[in-house]
Amino acid sequence: MTTLDHCKTLDAQDPLRPLRQQFTLPEGVIYLDGNSLGVLPSATPARVAEVVHQEWGQGLIRSWNTAGWFEWPQRIGDKIGQLIGAHPGETVATDSTSVNLFKVLSLAMSLQRQRAPQRRVLISERSNFPTDLYIAEALCRERGWTLQLVEASELQQHLNADTGVVMLTHVNYRTGAMHDMAAVTAAVHAVGGLMVWDLAHSAGAVPVDLNGAQADFAVGCGYKYLNGGPGAPAFAWLHASHATALGADLWQPLAGWWGHAAPFAFTPDYQPAPGITRFLCGTQPMISLAALDCGVDTVLAAAPFGGMAALRKKSLALTDLFIELVEARCAGHGLSLVTPRAHGQRGSQVCLSRATGAYAIVQALIARGVIGDFRAGDAQQPDILRFGFTPLYIGFEEVWHAVEHLRQVLESGEWQQPEFNRAHAVT
């Protein structure tokens, strides 16, 4: 079994260790929840203050031009594009993941209505993130489509001539299981469907190549592995072939003035901007975009060290170590591994299940300074203890200590204390 001294050696030899200095991390906290909310980049407070005090306070409305505010959604979008296999001009930073998903799903359904109106089935994974399923359900009700929820392992057998759109989250939020993006996209295209990917748990965590996979649309989150801050703007991506095919009569449903071909012409009729720009809607949140910009820069800072490939290598090493130590040191306490062991099927998180006490165990860990999170189960799935590993700032020694805290919580029965069994609004 790996020892604490060996973990210290791994940290000393870690070429990515300098990247940790980009962040403000609370003393005494082992933060294993970057898959829900990334930590604060050290550069963010000063940059946000600059936007507030200088660009807004002194520049006032002039900053739309002098500070380049108007171009930020595309400029930051192109930065994100470097992490997801996008070409320049294909990605835009805007709105929330849910709102962007509404836009791209609506447009994908409209494209299929033009191409093959008989295709009226939208397929997704039953354990997909709920907001994705809610958006899909609402659109299907509105347009007379059928939402078909399937198990991930059964997806391909449900693809047929009725399939219009398939919507999946690349890395499952509950289990950490990762789809083979290229293979799934190819299978969907083979039956004439369009492929929409949610990269909320992928962008900045695992290598993504949207163009290499020939995906059609994608959305993603700015406040998880991209470290953009709570409620940070999300992003949307559109394949170039669709961008060039979009005519003036094919709109995304939230046709706002920022998505107009000439916003300051102030025409009474909507004339959509070309390509991804039409996915903008209303005036953008510049202070939040400034924070997102800092967060994206923390991931791009890995480029001299090997970029996403190097981050992925460390992520797998961290998650391998966590799995090894939990199974060796927490055996006999009812924990089961939910996340796939195979590297090609795993994101940057490890999920454990337990028949009872999962929520309380997580709360006891948080009280000790080991921050993960809990996801409730149902009749088909167990309760989940969820731990995310962001290689930009998590080290191997921290993994060892996190498992030691888990062992102590389980062996002492500490989690059974009443204060750890009181439900909070956010789990």
Secondary structure as the mmCIF struct_conf table of DSSP 4:
data_model
#
loop_
_struct_conf.conf_type_id
_struct_conf.id
_struct_conf.beg_label_comp_id
_struct_conf.beg_label_asym_id
_struct_conf.beg_label_seq_id
_struct_conf.end_label_comp_id
_struct_conf.end_label_asym_id
_struct_conf.end_label_seq_id
HELX_RH_AL_P HELX_RH_AL_P1 LEU A 4 ALA A 12
TURN_TY1_P TURN_TY1_P1 GLN A 13 GLN A 13
TURN_TY1_P TURN_TY1_P2 PRO A 15 LEU A 16
HELX_RH_3T_P HELX_RH_3T_P1 ARG A 17 GLN A 22
STRN STRN1 PHE A 23 THR A 24
TURN_TY1_P TURN_TY1_P3 GLU A 27 GLY A 28
STRN STRN2 ILE A 30 TYR A 31
TURN_TY1_P TURN_TY1_P4 GLY A 34 SER A 36
BEND BEND1 LEU A 37 LEU A 37
HELX_LH_PP_P HELX_LH_PP_P1 GLY A 38 VAL A 39
STRN STRN3 LEU A 40 PRO A 41
TURN_TY1_P TURN_TY1_P5 SER A 42 ALA A 43
HELX_RH_AL_P HELX_RH_AL_P2 THR A 44 GLU A 50
HELX_RH_PI_P HELX_RH_PI_P1 VAL A 51 TRP A 56
TURN_TY1_P TURN_TY1_P6 GLY A 57 GLY A 59
HELX_RH_3T_P HELX_RH_3T_P2 LEU A 60 ARG A 62
HELX_RH_AL_P HELX_RH_AL_P3 SER A 63 THR A 66
BEND BEND2 ALA A 67 ALA A 67
HELX_RH_3T_P HELX_RH_3T_P3 TRP A 69 GLU A 71
HELX_RH_AL_P HELX_RH_AL_P4 TRP A 72 ILE A 84
TURN_TY1_P TURN_TY1_P7 GLY A 85 GLY A 85
HELX_LH_PP_P HELX_LH_PP_P2 ALA A 86 HIS A 87
TURN_TY1_P TURN_TY1_P8 PRO A 88 GLY A 89
BEND BEND3 GLU A 90 GLU A 90
STRN STRN4 THR A 91 THR A 94
BEND BEND4 ASP A 95 ASP A 95
HELX_RH_AL_P HELX_RH_AL_P5 THR A 97 ARG A 115
TURN_TY1_P TURN_TY1_P9 PRO A 117 GLN A 118
STRN STRN5 VAL A 121 GLU A 125
TURN_TY1_P TURN_TY1_P10 ARG A 126 SER A 127
BEND BEND5 ASN A 128 ASN A 128
HELX_RH_AL_P HELX_RH_AL_P6 PRO A 130 ARG A 143
TURN_TY1_P TURN_TY1_P11 GLY A 144 GLY A 144
STRN STRN6 THR A 146 VAL A 150
HELX_RH_3T_P HELX_RH_3T_P4 ALA A 152 GLU A 154
TURN_TY1_P TURN_TY1_P12 LEU A 155 LEU A 155
HELX_RH_3T_P HELX_RH_3T_P5 GLN A 156 HIS A 158
BEND BEND6 ASN A 160 ASN A 160
TURN_TY1_P TURN_TY1_P13 ALA A 161 ASP A 162
STRN STRN7 THR A 163 THR A 169
BEND BEND7 HIS A 170 HIS A 170
STRN STRN8 VAL A 171 VAL A 171
TURN_TY1_P TURN_TY1_P14 TYR A 173 THR A 175
STRN STRN9 ALA A 177 MET A 178
HELX_RH_AL_P HELX_RH_AL_P7 MET A 181 ALA A 190
TURN_TY1_P TURN_TY1_P15 VAL A 191 GLY A 192
STRN STRN10 LEU A 194 ASP A 198
TURN_TY1_P TURN_TY1_P16 ALA A 200 ALA A 205
BEND BEND8 VAL A 206 VAL A 206
HELX_RH_AL_P HELX_RH_AL_P8 LEU A 210 ALA A 213
TURN_TY1_P TURN_TY1_P17 GLN A 214 GLN A 214
BEND BEND9 ASP A 216 ASP A 216
STRN STRN11 PHE A 217 GLY A 220
BEND BEND10 GLY A 222 LYS A 224
TURN_TY1_P TURN_TY1_P18 TYR A 225 LEU A 226
TURN_TY1_P TURN_TY1_P19 PRO A 230 GLY A 231
STRN STRN12 ALA A 234 LEU A 238
HELX_RH_AL_P HELX_RH_AL_P9 ALA A 240 ALA A 245
TURN_TY1_P TURN_TY1_P20 ALA A 248 ASP A 249
BEND BEND11 PRO A 253 PRO A 253
HELX_RH_3T_P HELX_RH_3T_P6 TRP A 257 GLY A 259
STRN STRN13 HIS A 260 HIS A 260
BEND BEND12 ALA A 261 ALA A 262
HELX_RH_3T_P HELX_RH_3T_P7 PRO A 263 ALA A 265
BEND BEND13 PRO A 268 ASP A 269
STRN STRN14 PRO A 272 PRO A 272
HELX_LH_PP_P HELX_LH_PP_P3 ALA A 273 ALA A 273
BEND BEND14 PRO A 274 PRO A 274
HELX_RH_3T_P HELX_RH_3T_P8 GLY A 275 PHE A 279
BEND BEND15 GLY A 282 GLY A 282
HELX_RH_AL_P HELX_RH_AL_P10 MET A 286 LEU A 300
TURN_TY1_P TURN_TY1_P21 ALA A 301 ALA A 302
HELX_RH_3T_P HELX_RH_3T_P9 ALA A 303 PHE A 305
TURN_TY1_P TURN_TY1_P22 GLY A 306 GLY A 306
HELX_RH_AL_P HELX_RH_AL_P11 GLY A 307 ARG A 329
BEND BEND16 CYS A 330 CYS A 330
TURN_TY1_P TURN_TY1_P23 ALA A 331 GLY A 332
BEND BEND17 HIS A 333 HIS A 333
STRN STRN15 SER A 336 LEU A 337
BEND BEND18 THR A 339 THR A 339
BEND BEND19 ARG A 341 ALA A 342
HELX_RH_3T_P HELX_RH_3T_P10 HIS A 343 GLN A 345
STRN STRN16 ARG A 346 ARG A 346
BEND BEND20 SER A 348 SER A 348
STRN STRN17 GLN A 349 SER A 353
BEND BEND21 ALA A 355 THR A 356
HELX_RH_AL_P HELX_RH_AL_P12 ALA A 358 ALA A 367
TURN_TY1_P TURN_TY1_P24 ARG A 368 GLY A 369
STRN STRN18 VAL A 370 ILE A 371
STRN STRN19 ASP A 373 ARG A 375
BEND BEND22 ALA A 379 GLN A 381
STRN STRN20 ILE A 384 GLY A 388
TURN_TY1_P TURN_TY1_P25 PRO A 391 TYR A 393
HELX_RH_AL_P HELX_RH_AL_P13 PHE A 396 SER A 412
TURN_TY1_P TURN_TY1_P26 GLY A 413 GLY A 413
HELX_RH_3T_P HELX_RH_3T_P11 GLU A 414 GLN A 416
BEND BEND23 GLN A 417 GLN A 417
HELX_RH_3T_P HELX_RH_3T_P12 PRO A 418 PHE A 420
BEND BEND24 ASN A 421 ARG A 422
HELX_LH_PP_P HELX_LH_PP_P4 ALA A 423 HIS A 424
BEND BEND25 ALA A 425 ALA A 425
#
